[in-house]
Amino acid sequence: MDKYADIAARAGWTGAEAALAVGVTELAQVSVWWAAPLALVLAAAKTWVVNRRKTAEAA
């Protein structure tokens, strides 16, 4: 059951990152083409924050 919850959470975050990236490109009035690289940056930033938090909790 946890496996499916994890998959659903990851899919939800991916959708949220994509929607946020499209929204940012619309607000910035730049081509939607930039949404894909922006979504990748958002995903990398989220991963960095999560890993940093786990490291801080382990110390």
Secondary structure, DSSP 8 states (H G I E B T S, - for coil): -HHHHHHHHHHHHHHHHHHHHHHHHHHTT--GGGHHHHHHHHHHHHHHHHHHHHHHHH-
